[in-house]
């Protein structure tokens, strides 16, 4: 099943690709993204094909705290009653060495493009709320808010990238990874903000 059409770019202004802010995706009657994608209390827009859809600021939940706040969270959900999607939240969190897919939007030299890549969950024993993931393709600005999933089960919402992970001794998938790491807000924590 092709889930790419359920992953959409988020913009600050309708019809203006240069106002690209991040990625959102459809899941369980919601649009979901990273909270920090919504930096201003304004109406944002998602584009699905040629259609631009407004997302009123007051409809996002929960009220996002700054991602720099260590006691905060980095997730925002927009209710869309009747929204159907092949994606659903996984029943459990991903484990180290699980292979996952990442579909996001990024600004490239020749414009906005959707990027599809593979990732591997890395061991991060001191982090309770986030998964640390190494990806084959580099995760850059605009990827925030995209789903980290396998078999249509979402294991997290991508929130931040970080380079320079030690790749020594990695499994075959890991050997393809060029020191690209990112963080995703775990499904078990996303679920707490859904009714």
C-alpha positions, 0 to 999 in steps of 0.5 A, a space after each residue: 500500500 502506498 502511504 506517500 499521499 498520506 504524508 503532506 508538507 506544512 506551510 505558513 502561507 497558502 500557495 507559497 512553497 517558500 513558506 514550507 515549515 515541516 511535514 504532517 501525516 494522516 493517522 486515526 482521524 488526525 493530522 499529526 506533526 511535531 509541535 515545533 513545526 507550528 512556531 506561530 499562533 497562525 493558520 497553517 496549511 497542508 498541501 495534498 496534490 494541488 489542494 491547500 487545506 487551512 489548519 486553524 491554530 486553535 484546533 491543534 492539540 495539545 497546546 505545544 510546549 517549546 521543544 527546548 523545554 526538557 519537560 515539554 513534548 514535541 507533538 501536535 494533533 489536528 482533529 479531522 473527523 472521518 479522515 481515513 488513513 492506512 496508518 495507525 499507531 503501533 501497539 508497542 514502542 519500537 526496540 533497538 535494531 528494529 528497521 523502520 521507514 521514514 517518509 518526509 518532505 524536504 527542501 532540495 536545491 531544485 525545490 520541495 521533494 518527498 523523501 523516502 528512506 529506511 532507518 534503524 532504531 539505535 540503543 538509547 537507554 537513557 531516553 524515555 520519550 524518544 527513539 534514536 534512529 539512524 537513517 540511510 538518507 540524511 534527515 534535514 530541515 522540513 522532515 520534522 513531523 513525519 511518521 516513522 513506521 513499518 507495515 503502516 504502524 507508526 512508531 514515532 513522530 520525527 522531531 529532530 536530526 543529529 549527525 555523527 553516530 558511531 556506525 562501527 559494527 552495524 548490521 547490513 542496514 546500518 552499514 549503508 548509513 552515513 552517520 545520519 541520526 534523528 529522534 522521534 517522539 515515541 508512539 506510547 507518548 503520542 497516544 497519551 494526547 489522543 482521546 
